[in-house]
Amino acid sequence: MTMTTAIVSIDVESKLIPEAAEKIVNIEGVTEVYSVTGDWDLVVVVRVQDHDELAEIIPNLISKVDGVIRTQTQLAFRTYSRHDLESAFSIGLE
């Protein structure tokens, strides 16, 4: 089954970044939350079964967390991961 992955950049009121991150990471479908440098405060990875779930999670849950000012969402077409490639080639080589 193919998962839909979204990367959500989030601008948060600076004093509420830790609290917002804790609330967001507990939203079903959110797999990772990173506190980052640059133009955004948090980068969130959301993995769900379909776009309808994204339509619920991002505008109705993430965007409504206290302190969230704005979000920008990017959808992933494909995933390339060094970890996944290394795992595939190391099967049986322990």
N, C-alpha and C positions, 0 to 999 in steps of 0.2 A: 504494500500500500504506500503510495506517495504522500509525503507530508508537504504542506505549504509552509515555507519559512519566510518570515518577515524580520527585517532589522529596523528597529524603531529608535530614532534619535530623539531625545527628550530634553527640553529646556525646563529647569526646575528652579523655584526660588531657592537661593543659595542656602539659607538657613534650614530648609526642609529636605535637602538632598538625601541624607541618610534615612529619614523616615519614609520618604517617597520610594526609595530603592527597596526598603523592607516590605512595603505594601505591594509594590509591583511584582517582586519576585514570588509572592504568594498567590498571584493570579494564575488560575489554571491555563496552561498553554504557554506561559512564560517559562523558558528554560534557563536563561541567563540574564543577569543584569550587571553591567559594568559601569563604574564611575570613571569618567574619562576627562582628559584635558581637551581644550579647543573650544569650538563654538557651542558644543552641547555638553550637558552635565552627565547624562546617562545614556548608554546604548543598551538596548534590550533585544534579545533574540526571542521570537515567538514562533513556536512550531505547532501547527494544527492540521486537521484533516482537510479543511476546505476554507474557501474565502468567506463564507458566511460566518465562521467562527472569528475570523479576523475583524469582520464588520461589527462584531459584538465586543471583542476584547479591546481593540484600540480606541475607538471613540467612546464607548460606553463604560469601560473600566479603567484603562490606563489614563486616558485624558481627564478623568474625573478624580484622580488621586489628588489629595491636598498638596498644593505647591506646584503642580504641573502647569506650565505656562503654554507650551506648544509642543507638538510632535511632528516628526517627518518620518514617513514610512517608505522603506524600499523592499520590494519583493525579490526573493532569490529565484533565479531560473534553475541553476545547478549548484551543487555543493562540491567543492574540491577541498579535501582535507589531507594534510600530510599524515596525520594520525591514522586516518582510514586507509590510506595507501600502504603505510608501513605495516598495519595490522594484516592486510590482505596478503602481503608478501612474506610475512613472518609465520604464517600458519604452519605448524609442525616443525619449526626450527628451534624449539626450546631445548 
